[in-house]
């Protein structure tokens, strides 16, 4: 283990600190989803940003089982956030699409999450904001590998 990654006396190592910070940040941002579960938000966001998909494609995209996706889509449909329609290429299959209300919901969640983050960032010094900006680039690079 390199010196800068080794735990110091009584202090967690870098990996532990990053893991805890990312999990807490993620949990806090998820709380800004309002009445949607994180699974529902993930599906709705995928439909808004990628476009209509079959329930099977959605399950694969979110790495969940099809029965789970069926329940998630049903809950979103019940709230008027998605529609299901016959696939124009194969009437035996269904395509799920976001409604206008669903697109607005995704925008609102993004707005709330960004507002919360911007409030926290505003309390930092310019140097700290630069450090967070650099860390964000590095963390994205780590995740995209």
Long-range contacts (C-beta under 8 A, 24 or more apart in sequence): 18-139, 22-139, 28-116, 29-113, 29-116, 29-117, 32-109, 32-112, 32-113, 32-116, 33-109, 34-108, 34-109, 34-112, 36-105, 36-109, 37-72, 37-75, 39-64, 39-68, 39-72, 40-72, 40-75, 40-76, 40-81, 41-106, 41-109, 43-69, 43-72, 43-73, 43-76, 43-82, 44-76, 44-81, 44-82, 44-98, 44-102, 44-105, 44-106, 45-106, 47-82, 47-96, 47-97, 47-98, 47-102, 48-98, 48-102, 48-103, 48-106, 51-97, 52-95, 52-96, 52-97, 52-98, 53-95, 53-96, 54-87, 54-93, 54-94, 54-95, 54-96, 55-94, 55-96, 58-96, 76-102, 81-105
